[in-house]
Amino acid sequence: MDVISLDIPEVKIITPRRFSDDRGFFSETYNARAFKAAGVEVDFVQDNHSYSAKQGTVRGLHFQAPPFAQSKLVRVLKGSITDVAVDARKSSPTFGKWVKAELSAENGKQIFVPKGFLHGFLTLEPDTEVAYKVDAFYDGASDGSVKWNDPGLAIDWGVSESEASLSEKDAKAQSWAAFNSPF
């Protein structure tokens, strides 16, 4: 497994090894010992699976407030995405900064997003499927979102607002300026 820290070092790209032959491939996508050796110590409690029919679907920027804050390990099962993590930790020197990575079923890359970050992704292909592990159970009262294309964050998503497909929740998300980070 290859582990690379992004410009915000707590966010990591993890690329598991693939063993391929003429039938396809095998890949161990999570191993607690290997992750611990790479400095990623989490106890995942829930797996989620997201399907997006349209290219240009934006999901995010989401968070779960403490005590239900979630670390996430995200990978693509089918299609491809631009995945974004925004540092929402008030005492962090990178507060308000973001990193992004392209994940696809083909490249096999995963992104680890720790607690204290906003998270979202944009689908780059139709019929994209994303799976992610989290280390805290979902709690509706702790759920929140920040506007995906807020000018205060200036995230380069590579898609215009008119091209983006959003849920009602994401369309009504709060601005970055109004966001009072619980982290």
Steps between C-alpha positions, in 0.01 A plus 500: 500500500628845405413789735557864400413806709341789312577870561298468818700206639218341703315433173655203323475323167521126552558276200466129576695249293312319227577146397385462140471219252289429192188460720526843665657603830500452876570785742501522878337841548523514880726330751513636856866399550615661174304818573642522852852457361425789264390720792125469440337361813122483482231256600248498218141426604290554187531456124306723258432464128401796279368478143481808277320463166617831352845628415542829687327383818640686801467348846627730772654676670380288792600452862380334819552711813657349813441269673396335173784644287617252238828404341441357152679262267355560152542295182328471164343171392386619157576822312707788633479802731680811609514467878544809720588543868488839674677553833235621748716470814499850650846470659663351188754700299321373188149600617287581194749344258400212276655209315359288222580180318362303210384155601378241255415133476788475255774665712389330825600800712327569830496816708511508878324808641536537879252651746486877489469530123216582265475239226343488156539363152404566139424214262700511177301224327138385498406197713777556753507292818696603810557295815631639824572384850436727801612475860182639662136420447281747312301739719244720325513773765879529450482513120590821317627645176676801355436632149714303255594800288527766768724784375664519844647153440564548125515125429586418141243228430537515124123539451272803493197547724269449201666166419484368857224268619424559870270363766260744664711480817819593315329779303389657832832448684639780714777728384857462622473842669190388695652165594594483870734205500442251783855368454 
